[in-house]
Amino acid sequence: MIPAWLAAFAAVIVVSLVSFVGVFTLNTDPKRLHKWLLLLVSFSAGAFFGDVFLHLIPEAVESADGFTTPLGLAVLAGIVIFFTIEKIIHWQHCHHPGDDTHPHPFAWMNLIGDAVHNFIDGVLIGASFLVNASLGLATTLAVVLHEIPQEIGDFGVLLHGGFTRSRALALNFASALLAVLGVAIALWVGSAASSFAALLVPFAAGGFLYIAGSDLIPELRRHESVRKSLHQLVTLLAGVGVMALLLLLE
């Protein structure tokens, strides 16, 4: 019988490796990749919105047991804190153009949002394995299936924001490792892990709403071609659609 802590850490390492999905672009021609970047940004925006309205907020409402005011305050706190973080990043980088040395602030915001999401995933995986191995494996599978489309979009956002492919891969993996910290904290707090995760979920929803609405959508609006706009709309809806399909697996 594998100890719960060992199974949880093994599961979260598998989840973290999903962040390397961007490795499949390494041999892609840069010009061809550039054409796909905005579509990946719109897909990521759709995935964020889908995640918020189809997964995070319903889960937070279910955990709130009718106490919706604290839930709303947590969502607002997520928006305000991510707004503050972005302001700090702008103050640090506003005098630099977006390039590999000083990428656009929206790329850093996406990375921070992804790190928060990964941390919550780690807490959920750890809490599930504390209940039993079957629930832990089911939660891990759900997180992996959820992470694949999310990581594809996130990788595209990092590239569009000015990171090189190798640096984007490295930072994406570093962000994914926050899930390991999440598992460690879940195992440390024990039975209170589920309650701890429930507090973080609406906060993450607010952060994701801010990133998608304030950073990604405005980036798409800069390109006014009717054809490109239609392509962006289709891929945005595809991002929402993938998150909707994942409901069938939960």
Residue pairs with C-beta under 8 A, 6 or more apart in sequence:
2 10
2 133
4 129
4 130
4 133
4 136
4 187
5 129
5 187
7 129
7 133
7 136
8 125
8 126
8 129
8 130
8 136
8 183
8 186
8 187
9 180
9 183
11 125
11 129
11 136
11 137
11 140
12 121
12 122
12 125
12 126
12 140
12 179
12 180
12 182
12 183
13 180
14 140
14 144
15 121
15 122
15 125
15 140
15 143
15 144
15 147
15 176
15 179
16 118
16 173
16 176
16 177
16 179
16 180
17 176
18 144
18 147
18 148
18 151
18 176
19 147
19 151
19 169
19 172
19 173
19 175
19 176
20 169
20 172
20 173
21 148
21 151
21 152
21 155
22 151
22 152
22 155
22 165
22 168
22 169
22 172
23 169
25 33
25 155
25 159
25 165
26 165
33 159
36 156
37 156
37 159
37 160
38 160
38 219
38 220
38 223
38 228
38 232
39 156
39 231
39 232
39 235
40 152
40 153
40 155
40 156
40 157
40 159
40 160
40 235
41 153
41 156
41 157
41 160
41 216
41 219
41 220
42 216
42 220
42 231
42 232
42 233
42 235
42 236
42 239
43 149
43 152
43 153
43 156
43 235
43 236
43 238
43 239
44 110
44 150
44 153
44 154
44 156
44 157
44 212
44 216
44 239
45 153
45 212
45 216
45 217
45 220
45 236
45 239
46 153
46 235
46 236
46 237
46 238
46 239
46 240
46 241
46 242
46 243
47 149
47 150
47 153
47 239
47 240
47 242
47 243
48 113
48 208
48 209
48 211
48 212
48 216
48 239
49 208
49 209
49 212
49 236
49 239
49 240
50 239
50 240
50 241
50 242
50 243
50 244
51 117
51 146
51 150
51 208
51 243
52 205
52 208
52 209
52 212
54 240
54 243
54 244
54 246
54 247
55 146
55 243
55 246
55 247
56 201
56 202
56 204
56 205
56 208
57 75
57 202
57 205
59 201
60 71
60 74
60 75
60 198
60 201
60 202
60 205
61 68
61 71
63 198
63 201
64 70
64 71
64 198
71 202
72 202
74 199
74 202
74 203
74 206
75 202
75 203
75 205
75 206
75 209
76 206
77 203
77 206
78 202
78 203
78 204
78 205
78 206
78 207
78 208
78 209
78 210
79 206
79 207
79 209
79 210
80 206
81 203
81 206
81 207
82 109
82 112
82 113
82 206
82 207
82 210
82 211
83 210
83 214
85 109
85 112
86 105
86 109
86 210
86 214
86 215
89 105
89 108
89 109
90 105
93 102
93 105
96 102
98 104
98 107
98 161
98 162
99 162
100 162
100 163
100 164
100 167
102 162
103 158
103 161
103 162
103 163
104 161
104 162
105 215
106 157
106 161
106 211
106 215
106 216
106 219
107 157
107 158
107 160
107 161
107 162
107 163
108 161
109 210
109 211
109 215
110 154
110 157
110 158
110 161
110 211
110 215
110 216
111 154
111 158
111 171
111 172
111 175
112 207
113 204
113 207
113 208
113 211
114 150
114 151
114 154
114 172
114 175
114 176
115 175
115 178
116 178
116 200
116 203
116 204
116 207
117 150
117 204
117 208
118 175
118 176
118 177
118 178
118 179
118 182
119 178
119 179
119 181
119 182
119 200
120 182
120 197
120 200
120 201
120 204
121 143
121 146
121 147
121 179
121 182
122 178
122 179
122 180
122 181
122 182
122 183
122 184
122 185
122 186
123 182
123 183
123 185
123 186
123 193
123 196
123 197
123 200
124 139
124 143
124 182
124 186
124 197
125 136
125 139
125 140
125 143
125 179
125 182
125 183
125 186
126 182
126 183
126 184
126 185
126 186
126 187
126 193
127 186
127 193
127 194
127 197
128 135
128 136
128 138
128 139
128 140
129 135
129 136
129 139
130 186
130 187
130 190
130 191
130 193
141 249
142 246
142 249
142 250
145 246
145 249
146 243
146 246
149 239
149 242
149 243
151 172
151 176
153 239
154 172
155 168
155 169
155 172
157 216
158 168
158 171
158 172
159 165
159 168
160 219
163 171
185 193
185 196
186 193
186 196
186 197
187 193
189 196
220 232
220 236
223 229
223 232
